[in-house]
């Protein structure tokens, strides 16, 4: 199915929720605390495989996520001055709001 790898990120003032639905497992929800939130809360859908691949390649205990709008890519940056990489993920359009 095309929606198999889709995850939804929901950023609020103090948490980032990762939501996913799979036929085999069902609904999955994981919540992590945010150290700092600048800007407005957002919801964006992404390819979960790409997101996980990027997280595995960032050798850092924390990351920064830059969000510029629902149709713009998100930017993932290691929160470490020793690593100067920049990662982009384009959003996936879904029918859910």
PDB file as gemmi writes it, atoms N, CA and C in Angstrom:
CRYST1    1.000    1.000    1.000  90.00  90.00  90.00 P 1                      
ATOM      1  N   UNK A   1       0.833  -1.194   0.000  1.00  0.00           N  
ATOM      2  CA  UNK A   1       0.000   0.000   0.000  1.00  0.00           C  
ATOM      3  C   UNK A   1       0.875   1.255   0.000  1.00  0.00           C  
ATOM      4  N   UNK A   2       0.403   2.301  -0.613  1.00  0.00           N  
ATOM      5  CA  UNK A   2       1.174   3.534  -0.714  1.00  0.00           C  
ATOM      6  C   UNK A   2       1.308   4.246   0.622  1.00  0.00           C  
ATOM      7  N   UNK A   3       0.318   4.124   1.503  1.00  0.00           N  
ATOM      8  CA  UNK A   3       0.338   4.833   2.778  1.00  0.00           C  
ATOM      9  C   UNK A   3       1.047   4.067   3.882  1.00  0.00           C  
ATOM     10  N   UNK A   4       1.658   2.930   3.555  1.00  0.00           N  
ATOM     11  CA  UNK A   4       2.272   2.093   4.571  1.00  0.00           C  
ATOM     12  C   UNK A   4       3.381   2.785   5.345  1.00  0.00           C  
ATOM     13  N   UNK A   5       4.184   3.585   4.704  1.00  0.00           N  
ATOM     14  CA  UNK A   5       5.328   4.220   5.358  1.00  0.00           C  
ATOM     15  C   UNK A   5       5.067   5.650   5.799  1.00  0.00           C  
ATOM     16  N   UNK A   6       3.831   6.080   5.814  1.00  0.00           N  
ATOM     17  CA  UNK A   6       3.516   7.463   6.152  1.00  0.00           C  
ATOM     18  C   UNK A   6       3.468   7.632   7.667  1.00  0.00           C  
ATOM     19  N   UNK A   7       4.180   8.655   8.156  1.00  0.00           N  
ATOM     20  CA  UNK A   7       4.074   9.032   9.557  1.00  0.00           C  
ATOM     21  C   UNK A   7       3.602  10.474   9.614  1.00  0.00           C  
ATOM     22  N   UNK A   8       3.014  10.822  10.715  1.00  0.00           N  
ATOM     23  CA  UNK A   8       2.554  12.188  10.923  1.00  0.00           C  
ATOM     24  C   UNK A   8       3.283  12.745  12.138  1.00  0.00           C  
ATOM     25  N   UNK A   9       3.875  13.914  11.986  1.00  0.00           N  
ATOM     26  CA  UNK A   9       4.506  14.614  13.096  1.00  0.00           C  
ATOM     27  C   UNK A   9       3.558  15.696  13.569  1.00  0.00           C  
ATOM     28  N   UNK A  10       3.315  15.728  14.866  1.00  0.00           N  
ATOM     29  CA  UNK A  10       2.461  16.747  15.469  1.00  0.00           C  
ATOM     30  C   UNK A  10       3.297  17.459  16.524  1.00  0.00           C  
ATOM     31  N   UNK A  11       3.670  18.699  16.255  1.00  0.00           N  
ATOM     32  CA  UNK A  11       4.499  19.469  17.181  1.00  0.00           C  
ATOM     33  C   UNK A  11       3.627  20.449  17.947  1.00  0.00           C  
ATOM     34  N   UNK A  12       3.706  20.370  19.270  1.00  0.00           N  
ATOM     35  CA  UNK A  12       3.018  21.315  20.145  1.00  0.00           C  
ATOM     36  C   UNK A  12       4.080  22.072  20.939  1.00  0.00           C  
ATOM     37  N   UNK A  13       3.653  22.893  21.866  1.00  0.00           N  
ATOM     38  CA  UNK A  13       4.587  23.735  22.613  1.00  0.00           C  
ATOM     39  C   UNK A  13       5.669  22.947  23.341  1.00  0.00           C  
ATOM     40  N   UNK A  14       5.350  21.739  23.810  1.00  0.00           N  
ATOM     41  CA  UNK A  14       6.332  21.002  24.609  1.00  0.00           C  
ATOM     42  C   UNK A  14       6.571  19.557  24.184  1.00  0.00           C  
ATOM     43  N   UNK A  15       5.854  19.064  23.156  1.00  0.00           N  
ATOM     44  CA  UNK A  15       6.047  17.674  22.731  1.00  0.00           C  
ATOM     45  C   UNK A  15       6.018  17.541  21.208  1.00  0.00           C  
ATOM     46  N   UNK A  16       6.613  16.459  20.744  1.00  0.00           N  
ATOM     47  CA  UNK A  16       6.532  16.065  19.344  1.00  0.00           C  
ATOM     48  C   UNK A  16       5.957  14.659  19.326  1.00  0.00           C  
ATOM     49  N   UNK A  17       4.785  14.510  18.716  1.00  0.00           N  
ATOM     50  CA  UNK A  17       4.150  13.199  18.598  1.00  0.00           C  
ATOM     51  C   UNK A  17       4.429  12.640  17.216  1.00  0.00           C  
ATOM     52  N   UNK A  18       4.733  11.351  17.169  1.00  0.00           N  
ATOM     53  CA  UNK A  18       4.903  10.626  15.919  1.00  0.00           C  
ATOM     54  C   UNK A  18       3.769   9.629  15.836  1.00  0.00           C  
ATOM     55  N   UNK A  19       2.949   9.738  14.800  1.00  0.00           N  
ATOM     56  CA  UNK A  19       1.777   8.887  14.636  1.00  0.00           C  
ATOM     57  C   UNK A  19       1.905   8.084  13.352  1.00  0.00           C  
ATOM     58  N   UNK A  20       1.472   6.821  13.415  1.00  0.00           N  
ATOM     59  CA  UNK A  20       1.509   5.966  12.237  1.00  0.00           C  
ATOM     60  C   UNK A  20       0.388   4.945  12.323  1.00  0.00           C  
ATOM     61  N   UNK A  21      -0.088   4.503  11.160  1.00  0.00           N  
ATOM     62  CA  UNK A  21      -1.102   3.452  11.084  1.00  0.00           C  
ATOM     63  C   UNK A  21      -0.597   2.386  10.131  1.00  0.00           C  
ATOM     64  N   UNK A  22      -0.635   1.141  10.581  1.00  0.00           N  
ATOM     65  CA  UNK A  22      -0.264   0.035   9.705  1.00  0.00           C  
ATOM     66  C   UNK A  22      -1.326  -1.041   9.802  1.00  0.00           C  
ATOM     67  N   UNK A  23      -1.514  -1.770   8.720  1.00  0.00           N  
ATOM     68  CA  UNK A  23      -2.519  -2.833   8.698  1.00  0.00           C  
ATOM     69  C   UNK A  23      -2.143  -3.963   9.648  1.00  0.00           C  
ATOM     70  N   UNK A  24      -0.844  -4.275   9.741  1.00  0.00           N  
ATOM     71  CA  UNK A  24      -0.407  -5.401  10.564  1.00  0.00           C  
ATOM     72  C   UNK A  24      -0.425  -5.095  12.056  1.00  0.00           C  
ATOM     73  N   UNK A  25      -0.002  -3.886  12.434  1.00  0.00           N  
ATOM     74  CA  UNK A  25       0.159  -3.545  13.849  1.00  0.00           C  
ATOM     75  C   UNK A  25      -0.978  -2.678  14.368  1.00  0.00           C  
ATOM     76  N   UNK A  26      -1.519  -1.824  13.539  1.00  0.00           N  
ATOM     77  CA  UNK A  26      -2.560  -0.896  13.970  1.00  0.00           C  
ATOM     78  C   UNK A  26      -1.982   0.495  14.168  1.00  0.00           C  
ATOM     79  N   UNK A  27      -2.607   1.256  15.068  1.00  0.00           N  
ATOM     80  CA  UNK A  27      -2.173   2.627  15.336  1.00  0.00           C  
ATOM     81  C   UNK A  27      -0.976   2.637  16.280  1.00  0.00           C  
ATOM     82  N   UNK A  28       0.002   3.460  15.949  1.00  0.00           N  
ATOM     83  CA  UNK A  28       1.190   3.618  16.781  1.00  0.00           C  
ATOM     84  C   UNK A  28       1.337   5.100  17.091  1.00  0.00           C  
ATOM     85  N   UNK A  29       1.614   5.404  18.352  1.00  0.00           N  
ATOM     86  CA  UNK A  29       1.834   6.787  18.758  1.00  0.00           C  
ATOM     87  C   UNK A  29       3.004   6.830  19.727  1.00  0.00           C  
ATOM     88  N   UNK A  30       3.954   7.706  19.447  1.00  0.00           N  
ATOM     89  CA  UNK A  30       5.101   7.888  20.325  1.00  0.00           C  
ATOM     90  C   UNK A  30       5.265   9.381  20.551  1.00  0.00           C  
ATOM     91  N   UNK A  31       5.572   9.755  21.769  1.00  0.00           N  
ATOM     92  CA  UNK A  31       5.683  11.163  22.123  1.00  0.00           C  
ATOM     93  C   UNK A  31       7.051  11.417  22.749  1.00  0.00           C  
ATOM     94  N   UNK A  32       7.720  12.467  22.287  1.00  0.00           N  
ATOM     95  CA  UNK A  32       9.010  12.849  22.858  1.00  0.00           C  
ATOM     96  C   UNK A  32       8.939  14.314  23.288  1.00  0.00           C  
ATOM     97  N   UNK A  33       9.600  14.658  24.390  1.00  0.00           N  
ATOM     98  CA  UNK A  33       9.575  16.051  24.840  1.00  0.00           C  
ATOM     99  C   UNK A  33      10.441  16.934  23.942  1.00  0.00           C  
ATOM    100  N   UNK A  34      10.014  18.160  23.774  1.00  0.00           N  
ATOM    101  CA  UNK A  34      10.801  19.146  23.033  1.00  0.00           C  
ATOM    102  C   UNK A  34      11.595  19.979  24.029  1.00  0.00           C  
ATOM    103  N   UNK A  35      12.856  20.206  23.734  1.00  0.00           N  
ATOM    104  CA  UNK A  35      13.665  21.062  24.591  1.00  0.00           C  
ATOM    105  C   UNK A  35      13.297  22.524  24.394  1.00  0.00           C  
ATOM    106  N   UNK A  36      12.921  22.865  23.163  1.00  0.00           N  
ATOM    107  CA  UNK A  36      12.565  24.239  22.849  1.00  0.00           C  
ATOM    108  C   UNK A  36      11.689  24.249  21.604  1.00  0.00           C  
ATOM    109  N   UNK A  37      10.660  25.087  21.625  1.00  0.00           N  
ATOM    110  CA  UNK A  37       9.783  25.244  20.455  1.00  0.00           C  
ATOM    111  C   UNK A  37       9.739  26.720  20.103  1.00  0.00           C  
ATOM    112  N   UNK A  38      10.187  27.039  18.900  1.00  0.00           N  
ATOM    113  CA  UNK A  38      10.102  28.403  18.394  1.00  0.00           C  
ATOM    114  C   UNK A  38       9.127  28.396  17.234  1.00  0.00           C  
ATOM    115  N   UNK A  39       8.236  29.342  17.191  1.00  0.00           N  
ATOM    116  CA  UNK A  39       7.267  29.382  16.105  1.00  0.00           C  
ATOM    117  C   UNK A  39       5.970  28.698  16.481  1.00  0.00           C  
ATOM    118  N   UNK A  40       5.172  28.446  15.454  1.00  0.00           N  
ATOM    119  CA  UNK A  40       3.835  27.891  15.658  1.00  0.00           C  
ATOM    120  C   UNK A  40       3.847  26.372  15.673  1.00  0.00           C  
ATOM    121  N   UNK A  41       2.820  25.816  16.299  1.00  0.00           N  
ATOM    122  CA  UNK A  41       2.630  24.369  16.292  1.00  0.00           C  
ATOM    123  C   UNK A  41       2.334  23.925  14.863  1.00  0.00           C  
ATOM    124  N   UNK A  42       2.643  22.658  14.541  1.00  0.00           N  
ATOM    125  CA  UNK A  42       2.399  22.187  13.185  1.00  0.00           C  
ATOM    126  C   UNK A  42       2.096  20.700  13.159  1.00  0.00           C  
ATOM    127  N   UNK A  43       1.495  20.289  12.046  1.00  0.00           N  
ATOM    128  CA  UNK A  43       1.247  18.879  11.733  1.00  0.00           C  
ATOM    129  C   UNK A  43       1.724  18.668  10.302  1.00  0.00           C  
ATOM    130  N   UNK A  44       2.525  17.624  10.087  1.00  0.00           N  
ATOM    131  CA  UNK A  44       3.026  17.340   8.746  1.00  0.00           C  
ATOM    132  C   UNK A  44       3.147  15.829   8.572  1.00  0.00           C  
ATOM    133  N   UNK A  45       2.848  15.351   7.372  1.00  0.00           N  
ATOM    134  CA  UNK A  45       2.986  13.929   7.043  1.00  0.00           C  
ATOM    135  C   UNK A  45       4.255  13.731   6.220  1.00  0.00           C  
ATOM    136  N   UNK A  46       4.990  12.656   6.548  1.00  0.00           N  
ATOM    137  CA  UNK A  46       6.272  12.375   5.904  1.00  0.00           C  
ATOM    138  C   UNK A  46       6.391  10.899   5.574  1.00  0.00           C  
ATOM    139  N   UNK A  47       7.335  10.574   4.717  1.00  0.00           N  
ATOM    140  CA  UNK A  47       7.682   9.185   4.466  1.00  0.00           C  
ATOM    141  C   UNK A  47       8.487   8.702   5.673  1.00  0.00           C  
ATOM    142  N   UNK A  48       7.937   7.765   6.424  1.00  0.00           N  
ATOM    143  CA  UNK A  48       8.561   7.286   7.647  1.00  0.00           C  
ATOM    144  C   UNK A  48       9.900   6.615   7.422  1.00  0.00           C  
ATOM    145  N   UNK A  49      10.045   5.920   6.302  1.00  0.00           N  
ATOM    146  CA  UNK A  49      11.320   5.257   6.005  1.00  0.00           C  
ATOM    147  C   UNK A  49      12.430   6.287   5.838  1.00  0.00           C  
ATOM    148  N   UNK A  50      12.156   7.369   5.118  1.00  0.00           N  
ATOM    149  CA  UNK A  50      13.154   8.421   4.938  1.00  0.00           C  
ATOM    150  C   UNK A  50      13.503   9.068   6.279  1.00  0.00           C  
ATOM    151  N   UNK A  51      12.475   9.324   7.096  1.00  0.00           N  
ATOM    152  CA  UNK A  51      12.674   9.961   8.397  1.00  0.00           C  
ATOM    153  C   UNK A  51      13.579   9.101   9.283  1.00  0.00           C  
ATOM    154  N   UNK A  52      13.307   7.810   9.344  1.00  0.00           N  
ATOM    155  CA  UNK A  52      14.105   6.896  10.170  1.00  0.00           C  
ATOM    156  C   UNK A  52      15.530   6.778   9.629  1.00  0.00           C  
ATOM    157  N   UNK A  53      15.676   6.715   8.306  1.00  0.00           N  
ATOM    158  CA  UNK A  53      17.021   6.652   7.711  1.00  0.00           C  
ATOM    159  C   UNK A  53      17.860   7.869   8.103  1.00  0.00           C  
ATOM    160  N   UNK A  54      17.245   9.033   8.087  1.00  0.00           N  
ATOM    161  CA  UNK A  54      17.964  10.250   8.478  1.00  0.00           C  
ATOM    162  C   UNK A  54      18.337  10.203   9.951  1.00  0.00           C  
ATOM    163  N   UNK A  55      17.395   9.832  10.813  1.00  0.00           N  
ATOM    164  CA  UNK A  55      17.690   9.769  12.247  1.00  0.00           C  
ATOM    165  C   UNK A  55      18.822   8.791  12.544  1.00  0.00           C  
ATOM    166  N   UNK A  56      18.876   7.701  11.819  1.00  0.00           N  
ATOM    167  CA  UNK A  56      19.960   6.724  12.015  1.00  0.00           C  
ATOM    168  C   UNK A  56      21.318   7.276  11.594  1.00  0.00           C  
ATOM    169  N   UNK A  57      21.331   8.221  10.672  1.00  0.00           N  
ATOM    170  CA  UNK A  57      22.586   8.789  10.194  1.00  0.00           C  
ATOM    171  C   UNK A  57      23.033  10.028  10.958  1.00  0.00           C  
ATOM    172  N   UNK A  58      22.201  10.526  11.842  1.00  0.00           N  
ATOM    173  CA  UNK A  58      22.590  11.660  12.674  1.00  0.00           C  
ATOM    174  C   UNK A  58      23.157  11.098  13.968  1.00  0.00           C  
ATOM    175  N   UNK A  59      24.452  11.247  14.143  1.00  0.00           N  
ATOM    176  CA  UNK A  59      25.126  10.729  15.330  1.00  0.00           C  
ATOM    177  C   UNK A  59      25.142  11.817  16.401  1.00  0.00           C  
ATOM    178  N   UNK A  60      23.967  12.063  16.967  1.00  0.00           N  
ATOM    179  CA  UNK A  60      23.809  13.144  17.925  1.00  0.00           C  
ATOM    180  C   UNK A  60      22.598  12.822  18.804  1.00  0.00           C  
ATOM    181  N   UNK A  61      22.648  13.107  20.091  1.00  0.00           N  
ATOM    182  CA  UNK A  61      21.515  12.772  20.966  1.00  0.00           C  
ATOM    183  C   UNK A  61      20.272  13.638  20.748  1.00  0.00           C  
ATOM    184  N   UNK A  62      20.426  14.803  20.122  1.00  0.00           N  
ATOM    185  CA  UNK A  62      19.256  15.652  19.862  1.00  0.00           C  
ATOM    186  C   UNK A  62      19.394  16.303  18.485  1.00  0.00           C  
ATOM    187  N   UNK A  63      18.240  16.663  17.917  1.00  0.00           N  
ATOM    188  CA  UNK A  63      18.220  17.284  16.591  1.00  0.00           C  
ATOM    189  C   UNK A  63      17.368  18.545  16.627  1.00  0.00           C  
ATOM    190  N   UNK A  64      17.552  19.371  15.627  1.00  0.00           N  
ATOM    191  CA  UNK A  64      16.696  20.537  15.415  1.00  0.00           C  
ATOM    192  C   UNK A  64      15.869  20.276  14.164  1.00  0.00           C  
ATOM    193  N   UNK A  65      14.592  20.625  14.233  1.00  0.00           N  
ATOM    194  CA  UNK A  65      13.694  20.480  13.087  1.00  0.00           C  
ATOM    195  C   UNK A  65      13.220  21.870  12.694  1.00  0.00           C  
ATOM    196  N   UNK A  66      13.407  22.211  11.432  1.00  0.00           N  
ATOM    197  CA  UNK A  66      12.920  23.504  10.925  1.00  0.00           C  
ATOM    198  C   UNK A  66      11.732  23.245  10.012  1.00  0.00           C  
ATOM    199  N   UNK A  67      10.656  23.951  10.296  1.00  0.00           N  
ATOM    200  CA  UNK A  67       9.400  23.805   9.559  1.00  0.00           C  
ATOM    201  C   UNK A  67       9.039  25.152   8.958  1.00  0.00           C  
ATOM    202  N   UNK A  68       8.754  25.179   7.648  1.00  0.00           N  
ATOM    203  CA  UNK A  68       8.437  26.438   6.973  1.00  0.00           C  
ATOM    204  C   UNK A  68       7.046  26.449   6.353  1.00  0.00           C  
ATOM    205  N   UNK A  69       6.269  25.404   6.554  1.00  0.00           N  
ATOM    206  CA  UNK A  69       4.928  25.343   5.994  1.00  0.00           C  
ATOM    207  C   UNK A  69       4.596  23.937   5.548  1.00  0.00           C  
ATOM    208  N   UNK A  70       3.299  23.666   5.421  1.00  0.00           N  
ATOM    209  CA  UNK A  70       2.832  22.314   5.142  1.00  0.00           C  
ATOM    210  C   UNK A  70       3.301  21.770   3.793  1.00  0.00           C  
ATOM    211  N   UNK A  71       3.567  22.628   2.840  1.00  0.00           N  
ATOM    212  CA  UNK A  71       4.012  22.172   1.519  1.00  0.00           C  
ATOM    213  C   UNK A  71       5.515  22.321   1.307  1.00  0.00           C  
ATOM    214  N   UNK A  72       6.228  22.732   2.335  1.00  0.00           N  
ATOM    215  CA  UNK A  72       7.682  22.901   2.249  1.00  0.00           C  
ATOM    216  C   UNK A  72       8.387  21.741   2.939  1.00  0.00           C  
ATOM    217  N   UNK A  73       9.587  21.409   2.486  1.00  0.00           N  
ATOM    218  CA  UNK A  73      10.335  20.343   3.166  1.00  0.00           C  
ATOM    219  C   UNK A  73      10.685  20.751   4.592  1.00  0.00           C  
ATOM    220  N   UNK A  74      10.815  19.756   5.467  1.00  0.00           N  
ATOM    221  CA  UNK A  74      11.349  20.047   6.791  1.00  0.00           C  
ATOM    222  C   UNK A  74      12.853  19.827   6.722  1.00  0.00           C  
ATOM    223  N   UNK A  75      13.562  20.537   7.563  1.00  0.00           N  
ATOM    224  CA  UNK A  75      15.014  20.437   7.632  1.00  0.00           C  
ATOM    225  C   UNK A  75      15.369  19.830   8.979  1.00  0.00           C  
ATOM    226  N   UNK A  76      16.193  18.794   8.966  1.00  0.00           N  
ATOM    227  CA  UNK A  76      16.683  18.166  10.187  1.00  0.00           C  
ATOM    228  C   UNK A  76      18.163  18.484  10.315  1.00  0.00           C  
ATOM    229  N   UNK A  77      18.534  19.010  11.474  1.00  0.00           N  
ATOM    230  CA  UNK A  77      19.920  19.390  11.729  1.00  0.00           C  
ATOM    231  C   UNK A  77      20.400  18.749  13.021  1.00  0.00           C  
ATOM    232  N   UNK A  78      21.597  18.192  13.042  1.00  0.00           N  
ATOM    233  CA  UNK A  78      22.145  17.685  14.298  1.00  0.00           C  
ATOM    234  C   UNK A  78      22.359  18.854  15.253  1.00  0.00           C  
ATOM    235  N   UNK A  79      22.028  18.666  16.501  1.00  0.00           N  
ATOM    236  CA  UNK A  79      22.226  19.714  17.500  1.00  0.00           C  
ATOM    237  C   UNK A  79      23.615  19.539  18.112  1.00  0.00           C  
ATOM    238  N   UNK A  80      24.616  19.541  17.251  1.00  0.00           N  
ATOM    239  CA  UNK A  80      25.989  19.270  17.648  1.00  0.00           C  
ATOM    240  C   UNK A  80      26.906  20.089  16.745  1.00  0.00           C  
ATOM    241  N   UNK A  81      27.764  20.863  17.331  1.00  0.00           N  
ATOM    242  CA  UNK A  81      28.636  21.723  16.526  1.00  0.00           C  
ATOM    243  C   UNK A  81      29.678  20.935  15.730  1.00  0.00           C  
ATOM    244  N   UNK A  82      29.898  19.664  16.070  1.00  0.00           N  
ATOM    245  CA  UNK A  82      30.891  18.860  15.355  1.00  0.00           C  
ATOM    246  C   UNK A  82      30.356  18.276  14.052  1.00  0.00           C  
ATOM    247  N   UNK A  83      29.039  18.190  13.926  1.00  0.00           N  
ATOM    248  CA  UNK A  83      28.429  17.599  12.737  1.00  0.00           C  
ATOM    249  C   UNK A  83      27.740  18.702  11.940  1.00  0.00           C  
ATOM    250  N   UNK A  84      28.158  18.913  10.706  1.00  0.00           N  
ATOM    251  CA  UNK A  84      27.625  20.031   9.922  1.00  0.00           C  
ATOM    252  C   UNK A  84      26.675  19.576   8.817  1.00  0.00           C  
ATOM    253  N   UNK A  85      26.044  18.440   8.987  1.00  0.00           N  
ATOM    254  CA  UNK A  85      25.130  17.922   7.964  1.00  0.00           C  
ATOM    255  C   UNK A  85      23.772  18.604   8.030  1.00  0.00           C  
ATOM    256  N   UNK A  86      23.075  18.548   6.904  1.00  0.00           N  
ATOM    257  CA  UNK A  86      21.734  19.100   6.771  1.00  0.00           C  
ATOM    258  C   UNK A  86      20.910  18.078   6.008  1.00  0.00           C  
ATOM    259  N   UNK A  87      19.724  17.753   6.518  1.00  0.00           N  
ATOM    260  CA  UNK A  87      18.879  16.745   5.885  1.00  0.00           C  
ATOM    261  C   UNK A  87      17.515  17.349   5.574  1.00  0.00           C  
ATOM    262  N   UNK A  88      16.985  17.058   4.388  1.00  0.00           N  
ATOM    263  CA  UNK A  88      15.668  17.546   3.962  1.00  0.00           C  
ATOM    264  C   UNK A  88      14.732  16.369   3.734  1.00  0.00           C  
ATOM    265  N   UNK A  89      13.472  16.548   4.125  1.00  0.00           N  
ATOM    266  CA  UNK A  89      12.425  15.574   3.789  1.00  0.00           C  
ATOM    267  C   UNK A  89      11.232  16.360   3.266  1.00  0.00           C  
ATOM    268  N   UNK A  90      10.766  15.987   2.086  1.00  0.00           N  
ATOM    269  CA  UNK A  90       9.580  16.643   1.541  1.00  0.00           C  
ATOM    270  C   UNK A  90       8.328  16.032   2.165  1.00  0.00           C  
ATOM    271  N   UNK A  91       7.300  16.837   2.364  1.00  0.00           N  
ATOM    272  CA  UNK A  91       6.063  16.315   2.950  1.00  0.00           C  
ATOM    273  C   UNK A  91       5.310  15.418   1.973  1.00  0.00           C  
ATOM    274  N   UNK A  92       4.440  14.609   2.529  1.00  0.00           N  
ATOM    275  CA  UNK A  92       3.565  13.736   1.750  1.00  0.00           C  
ATOM    276  C   UNK A  92       2.154  14.278   1.906  1.00  0.00           C  
ATOM    277  N   UNK A  93       1.472  14.455   0.801  1.00  0.00           N  
ATOM    278  CA  UNK A  93       0.080  14.926   0.876  1.00  0.00           C  
ATOM    279  C   UNK A  93      -0.824  13.777   1.281  1.00  0.00           C  
ATOM    280  N   UNK A  94      -1.678  14.042   2.252  1.00  0.00           N  
ATOM    281  CA  UNK A  94      -2.650  13.048   2.702  1.00  0.00           C  
ATOM    282  C   UNK A  94      -4.032  13.684   2.680  1.00  0.00           C  
ATOM    283  N   UNK A  95      -5.039  12.841   2.781  1.00  0.00           N  
ATOM    284  CA  UNK A  95      -6.411  13.350   2.787  1.00  0.00           C  
ATOM    285  C   UNK A  95      -6.844  13.766   4.175  1.00  0.00           C  
ATOM    286  N   UNK A  96      -6.088  13.379   5.204  1.00  0.00           N  
ATOM    287  CA  UNK A  96      -6.423  13.736   6.586  1.00  0.00           C  
ATOM    288  C   UNK A  96      -5.942  15.132   6.884  1.00  0.00           C  
ATOM    289  N   UNK A  97      -6.681  15.831   7.697  1.00  0.00           N  
ATOM    290  CA  UNK A  97      -6.287  17.181   8.125  1.00  0.00           C  
ATOM    291  C   UNK A  97      -5.706  17.125   9.509  1.00  0.00           C  
TER     292      UNK A  97                                                      
END                                                                             
